[in-house]
């Protein structure tokens, strides 16, 4: 009867374990397919939310600027002119003795798509006050994706 040493048995067991470790090609491909399916389902949800988040941010900005413009009007008796623009909320225009600003913390930022907000006073849509709008995702003023402070039933 031949005695096999403990070291020889250990080497033989380790060799068998090493060959059994790891994944087969089929298992790896199955995992990749599962990950691809999950990505195909989840990614469209996030891209749609990004567009909606930008639209909501623009609406919020317009509302916040509207509040600041109303405070400006209460202090000065009139809204800033189109020439003074939204900058009048951050820096005092000449001749405004009752200006109690700044009415906004920072200079007016651009809309979420990188375009300037459009301010017109007196407004064409709000004739007793001002029009404030963003050109929206396409950057073209006057079409259906604009975000405005007047009711045009497209927002």
Buried (B, 14 or more C-beta within 10 A) or exposed (E): EEEEEEEEEEEEEEEEEEEEEEEEEEEEEEEEEEEEEEEEEEEEEEEEEEEEEBBEBBBEBBEEBBEBBBBBBEBBEEBBBBEBBBBBBBEBBEEBEEBEBBBBEEEBEEBBBEBEBBBBBBBEBBEEBBBBBBBBBEEEEEEEBBBBBBEEEEB
